Each structure stands twice: as structure tokens, then as C-alpha cells.
Amino acid sequence: MRTGYTTGTTAAAAAKLATLALLGGAWPADVIVRLPTGETTRMVPLACWFAGDAAVCTLIKDGGDDPDVTHGARISAHVRRCATPGVHIEGGSGVGRVTLPGLGLKVGSAAINPVPRQQIRANVADAVLQILHDPRYLDLHGLEVVISVADGAALAERTLNPRLGIIGGISILGTSGKVHPYSTAAWRASVVQAVELAAYHSVEKVVLATGGRSAEAAKRLFPHLPDLACVEISIFTGAALRTCVAQRVPEVALVAMISRVAKTAQGRMVTHVAGNPVDLAFLAQVCREAGAPEGLAEAVATANTSRHMLELCQEYGTLAPLEHLTRMALAQCRRYVGRLGGHPRLEVILVDFDGTALVRVEG
């Protein structure tokens, strides 16, 4: 599968190309861009033009075979001279603005993360040296770099940015400069950042919801908590719990539907379905341990999904297996945070597909 590049790398390449044109008077056919790891890659612009005193370059963000929503986004850099020495980076249309503290970025600033900022700055400096051969040019002269993203506001609605208090566009992200197919690194980083934000604002409880419907159920269960206290963690149970421990969150609730509770009960702290199927033999054994009728255990052993197991329990008129399963999930969470040296008060809530809380255990 094909490796791609981050929004940070794409922005840095656009900024370097525009700087080369601004200072050299002509547009290169391609550019060698430096990654934060020290590696380099060659990129080709989609469009280049001069606009008054600025050089503008647009590239297509190529995420490779990773299914990120920013794959195919058109990222542009406007570069112009300015009076203040150094490289000054700003966000334009389609780049989000930070409205809440706790993200490692100044409130009101563009959502361009620190590593991409440094990557853009380094590549602009490379372009200056390439054209002018003067390592001290930026000590005496300034360049303004404005990064923009076409349709960035619409793309952002499909990310965690609105929940994080980043409004009006996407974030410019990336730590290595590369995107590895299905690595879900950016996804996981967003979950960690959301937990950190909740902790920063000292919420009394962080609620970890495994999906959209679980999040809606969580809001009904905890109506007194602010929105930022509820974090959609998707498959990243372990990363979310680890961050709660690191941030010394006092209380944590995990709100999940049956498949995620089942996998957590087995100690699986990354619960993606790929390569991580539901173990029906395990669920059948849970039924036996809970004292359920043998007929139910046999039916669960040949069920289609964990949801089928839930439906079978409802048909048999017993929640005992579901209660036992949820307590096992709680025990695994407690064991996990304990190994990390954390002792938050934990709660696991199993919700049905309509958002009804079926089982709630704490300790």
C-alpha cells in the first residue's frame, strides 16, 4: 500500500515553491521538500501564479492509501516579503482557528501545529539559501507565509476540530511528515488531544464514547457535563485511558455498545474490527459464567455478531451475561490504568443501539 504525506508536508512544499518563485522570478517544475525526520521527497505543484507582490502555489495533499478526509485537499501557500525579519506563518481561508486553550496553540491562532510550523520555516529557509546563497538573509529580511485550504471549512466538519474548539477549517498536522496507510496516527492523536483538552479545563469526569451514537447516549447520561468532557475515542480505548492517567483525570466513564464492550472485556485496548473479530466462544463462556440457560450459551456460540448475542439475551429475558461482560470490561480498564500507575474512578456503561443504557457498573 502506498505511503502518503501530511498536510504539514504539503504546506511546506507549497511554501518552498512559492519562495523559490518570489525570490528567483520563475516557477520550478517541482521541489524537493524536507520532512521533519530529515528525509526528503519530490513534489509537483498543481498551480502556480503571481498575485501582486505575492507568489502563490497550490499542491494536492496526497495521503497515499490512508483514508484520511484531507486526502485530495488543495493546500496553498501565499508568500510575500514583509518588514519584520524571519519567517512569519499564518493561516488563511480553510485553516481552522483555535478558540479554546489546552491544545498547545495560542487561542486565536491558526491551527498549524508546532512541527508543521517548523517544517514550513525550514523549507522556506532552504529556498532562500538555494536562490540567494545568503545564510543571514532572514536575520535582516522577512517573509510572510499564509497557508490556506480550499473547502477547508467543509472538510473540518468531518473531523474532530469542531469538538476541539477549532473553527472554520482543518488543522495543519504531522510529526513525521509521512502518512502510513491505515496507520490511524492522526486519528489517534486527535483523540489524545481531545482528552488533554478536557483535562486542561478541569472537568469533573471525562466520558469516553466509542462512536457517534454512544456519544449521544453519553450526553443524555451526563447532561450536566460540558460538551468537551465527552470524547469520541473510536477504537483507541487504550490511548484515551493512558492520556486520562497522564493528565490525572479523577473520574472516567466508558460508554460503548456491545462489540466494544466485548473486546474491552478481553483486554483489547485497540478495538478495530480488522484483524480483531468478536470471539463468540468467549461470549458463550461469559453466558455460562453468568448462570444463563445453556440454550442461550449454545445460541451465542453460533451467533453472527456481538449484537446478535445482545439480541439473544433480550429474547431469553436475561441481562446477566451482559452485566458480567460489562464488569469484565471494567476490570480490564482498571487493570490497564493500574499498570500505568493511575487510579481514577472508573465506570463502564453498555448502551443499546437506540442509546438506552442497559448495564452500568462502576468501582
C-alpha positions in Angstrom: 0.0 0.0 0.0 1.2 3.5 -0.9 2.6 5.9 1.7 1.4 9.5 1.6 2.3 12.8 3.1 0.8 15.0 5.8 -0.9 18.4 5.4 2.2 19.8 7.0 4.5 18.4 4.3 2.1 19.6 1.6 2.0 23.1 3.1 5.8 23.1 3.4 6.3 22.1 -0.2 3.8 24.8 -1.4 5.7 27.4 0.7 9.1 26.4 -0.6 7.9 26.5 -4.2 6.4 29.9 -3.7 9.5 31.2 -2.0 11.7 30.0 -4.9 9.5 31.8 -7.4 9.2 35.0 -5.3 13.0 35.3 -4.9 14.0 33.7 -8.2 11.4 35.2 -10.5 10.5 31.8 -12.1 8.5 28.7 -11.1 10.3 25.4 -10.7 8.6 22.3 -12.2 8.9 20.5 -8.9 10.5 20.8 -5.5 12.5 18.7 -3.0 10.8 19.2 0.4 12.4 18.2 3.7 10.5 16.2 6.2 10.8 16.5 10.0 12.6 13.2 10.1 15.3 14.6 7.8 14.1 12.6 4.8 13.2 14.3 1.6 10.7 13.8 -1.2 9.9 15.4 -4.5 6.6 17.1 -5.1 4.9 18.7 -8.1 2.6 21.7 -7.9 -0.9 21.8 -9.2 -1.0 25.5 -9.9 1.4 28.5 -9.5 0.9 32.2 -10.1 2.0 35.7 -9.1 -0.7 37.8 -7.3 0.5 41.3 -6.8 3.5 41.2 -4.5 2.9 37.5 -3.6 3.8 34.2 -5.1 1.1 31.6 -4.7 1.4 27.8 -5.1 -1.2 25.1 -4.7 -0.5 21.4 -4.2 -2.8 18.4 -3.8 -2.4 16.7 -0.4 -1.7 13.0 -1.3 -2.4 10.8 1.7 -1.4 7.6 -0.2 -3.7 4.8 0.6 -4.7 6.2 4.0 -8.4 7.0 4.2 -8.0 10.5 5.8 -10.6 13.1 4.9 -7.8 15.6 3.8 -6.7 13.3 1.0 -7.0 15.3 -2.2 -7.3 18.6 -0.4 -5.9 21.6 -2.2 -3.4 23.3 0.0 -1.9 26.7 -1.0 0.9 29.0 0.3 0.9 32.7 -0.4 4.5 34.1 0.2 5.4 37.8 0.2 8.1 40.0 1.6 7.5 41.8 4.9 9.3 44.3 7.1 9.9 42.1 10.2 12.9 39.7 9.8 12.3 36.0 9.8 9.6 33.7 8.5 6.1 34.5 9.7 3.4 31.8 9.3 -0.3 32.5 9.3 -3.4 30.6 8.5 -5.8 31.8 5.7 -9.1 30.6 4.4 -9.9 26.9 5.2 -7.4 26.7 8.1 -9.1 26.5 11.5 -8.7 29.0 14.3 -8.1 27.9 17.9 -10.8 29.1 20.3 -10.0 27.1 23.4 -6.9 26.7 25.5 -5.3 23.4 26.1 -4.2 22.4 22.6 -0.7 23.6 22.7 -1.6 26.5 20.4 -2.4 30.1 21.4 -6.1 30.9 21.4 -6.9 32.9 18.3 -4.0 31.5 16.4 -4.2 29.4 13.2 -4.4 25.6 13.8 -1.0 24.9 12.4 0.7 22.6 14.8 4.3 23.2 16.0 6.1 20.5 14.0 4.5 21.7 10.7 5.3 25.3 11.5 8.9 24.3 12.0 8.8 22.2 8.8 7.4 25.2 6.8 10.0 27.5 8.3 12.9 25.1 7.5 11.8 24.6 3.9 11.4 28.3 3.3 14.9 28.9 4.7 16.2 26.2 2.3 14.6 28.0 -0.6 16.2 31.3 0.5 19.6 29.7 0.6 19.1 28.0 -2.7 18.3 31.3 -4.5 20.3 33.9 -2.6 23.1 31.9 -1.2 22.9 34.1 1.9 22.5 32.2 5.3 21.8 35.6 7.1 19.1 36.9 4.8 16.3 36.0 7.1 18.1 37.7 10.0 17.7 41.0 8.1 14.6 40.5 6.0 11.2 39.0 6.4 8.8 36.6 4.6 5.1 36.1 5.3 3.7 32.7 4.6 -0.1 32.3 4.6 -1.4 28.7 4.3 -4.9 28.2 3.0 -7.0 25.1 2.2 -9.8 25.1 -0.5 -13.1 23.9 1.1 -11.3 23.5 4.4 -14.3 24.5 6.5 -16.4 21.8 4.9 -13.6 19.2 5.4 -13.3 20.2 9.0 -16.9 19.1 9.7 -15.8 15.6 9.1 -13.0 15.8 11.7 -12.8 16.3 15.5 -12.0 20.0 15.0 -15.4 21.5 15.9 -15.4 19.4 19.2 -11.9 20.6 19.9 -12.9 24.2 19.5 -11.0 24.7 16.2 -13.4 26.5 14.0 -13.5 27.5 10.3 -11.2 24.9 8.8 -8.9 22.0 9.2 -5.6 21.7 11.1 -2.2 21.5 9.5 -0.8 18.4 11.2 2.1 15.9 11.0 5.0 14.8 13.1 7.0 12.6 10.7 5.8 14.3 7.5 4.5 11.0 6.2 1.2 9.2 6.3 1.4 5.5 6.6 -1.6 3.6 5.1 -4.3 2.9 7.7 -1.9 3.8 10.5 -4.7 6.0 12.0 -1.9 8.0 13.6 -3.7 11.4 13.1 -6.9 9.9 14.3 -5.3 8.6 17.5 -3.6 12.0 18.0 -6.9 13.8 17.8 -8.3 11.5 20.5 -5.4 12.2 22.8 -5.7 15.9 22.1 -9.4 15.9 23.0 -8.7 14.1 26.3 -5.9 16.6 27.1 -8.3 19.5 26.3 -10.9 18.1 28.7 -8.3 17.7 31.4 -7.0 21.2 30.9 -10.4 22.6 31.6 -10.6 20.5 34.8 -13.9 18.7 34.0 -15.0 16.6 36.9 -15.4 13.5 34.7 -14.1 12.6 31.2 -16.6 10.5 29.3 -15.1 8.2 26.6 -17.6 7.3 23.9 -16.7 4.8 21.2 -18.8 6.3 18.5 -21.5 8.8 17.4 -24.5 7.0 18.9 -22.6 6.3 22.1 -21.6 10.0 22.3 -25.3 11.0 22.0 -26.2 8.5 24.7 -23.3 9.8 26.9 -24.7 13.4 26.6 -28.1 12.2 27.8 -26.5 10.3 30.7 -24.3 13.2 31.8 -26.3 16.3 30.8 -24.5 18.5 33.4 -21.1 18.0 31.8 -19.8 20.4 29.1 -19.5 19.1 25.6 -15.7 18.9 25.7 -16.0 16.4 28.6 -17.3 13.8 26.1 -14.6 12.5 23.8 -15.3 10.2 20.8 -12.4 7.7 21.1 -13.4 5.3 18.3 -11.0 2.3 18.5 -8.5 4.0 20.8 -9.6 2.9 24.3 -6.0 2.3 25.5 -4.7 5.7 24.2 -7.6 7.5 25.8 -7.2 5.8 29.2 -3.5 6.3 29.1 -4.0 10.1 28.5 -6.5 10.2 31.3 -3.9 8.8 33.6 -1.2 11.1 32.3 -3.5 14.1 32.8 -4.6 12.9 36.3 -8.3 12.8 35.4 -10.2 11.9 38.6 -13.2 10.1 37.0 -13.6 8.3 33.7 -16.7 6.7 32.2 -16.5 4.5 29.1 -19.8 4.4 27.2 -19.9 1.8 24.5 -22.1 -0.6 22.6 -21.8 -4.4 22.8 -19.0 -5.1 20.3 -16.6 -2.6 22.0 -17.6 -3.8 25.5 -16.9 -7.4 24.4 -13.5 -6.6 23.1 -12.6 -4.5 26.1 -13.6 -7.3 28.3 -10.9 -9.4 26.6 -8.3 -6.8 27.3 -8.2 -5.4 23.7 -7.4 -1.7 24.1 -7.4 -1.1 20.3 -10.8 -2.3 19.1 -10.6 -2.0 15.3 -12.6 -4.8 13.6 -9.9 -5.5 11.1 -7.9 -8.5 12.5 -9.8 -8.2 15.7 -13.0 -10.1 15.3 -15.5 -10.8 18.1 -14.7 -14.0 19.9 -18.1 -15.8 20.0 -16.7 -18.7 22.0 -15.6 -16.2 24.7 -19.1 -14.7 24.7 -20.7 -18.1 25.1 -18.4 -18.7 28.1 -19.5 -15.4 29.6 -23.1 -16.6 29.4 -22.2 -19.8 31.2 -20.2 -17.9 33.9 -23.2 -15.6 34.4 -25.5 -18.6 35.0 -27.5 -18.1 31.8 -29.5 -21.0 30.4 -27.4 -23.4 28.4 -29.6 -22.9 25.4 -28.5 -19.2 25.4 -24.9 -20.1 25.6 -25.2 -22.5 22.7 -27.1 -19.9 20.6 -24.4 -17.3 21.3 -21.6 -19.7 20.3 -23.1 -19.9 16.8 -24.3 -16.2 16.7 -23.4 -13.9 13.8 -22.1 -10.9 15.8 -21.9 -9.5 19.3 -25.1 -7.6 18.5 -26.7 -10.9 17.9 -25.6 -12.0 21.4 -27.3 -8.9 22.9 -30.5 -9.7 21.0 -30.4 -13.3 22.2 -30.0 -12.2 25.8 -33.0 -10.0 25.3 -35.0 -12.8 23.8 -34.2 -15.0 26.7 -35.1 -12.3 29.1 -31.8 -12.0 30.9 -29.2 -9.3 31.2 -27.0 -11.4 33.5 -24.4 -12.2 30.7 -24.3 -8.5 29.7 -23.8 -7.4 33.3 -21.0 -10.0 33.7 -19.4 -8.8 30.4 -19.5 -5.2 31.4 -17.9 -6.0 34.8 -15.2 -7.8 32.9 -14.6 -4.7 30.8 -14.4 -2.6 33.9 -11.9 -4.9 35.4 -9.7 -4.8 32.3 -9.8 -1.0 32.3 -8.9 -0.9 36.0 -6.1 -3.3 35.4 -4.8 -1.2 32.4 -4.8 2.1 34.3 -3.3 0.4 37.3 -0.3 -0.8 35.3 0.2 2.8 34.3 0.1 3.9 38.0 -3.2 5.6 37.7 -6.3 5.2 39.9 -9.2 7.2 38.5 -12.7 6.3 39.5 -13.9 4.2 36.6 -17.3 3.4 35.1 -18.4 1.3 32.1 -21.8 1.8 30.6 -23.2 -0.6 28.0 -25.8 1.1 25.7 -28.2 -0.4 23.2 -28.3 0.7 19.6 -31.0 3.2 20.4 -28.9 4.8 23.1 -30.6 3.1 26.1 -28.3 2.3 29.0 -28.6 -1.4 29.5 -25.9 -2.0 32.1 -23.9 0.4 34.3 -21.1 -0.7 36.5 -18.6 1.3 38.5 -15.9 1.0 41.1 
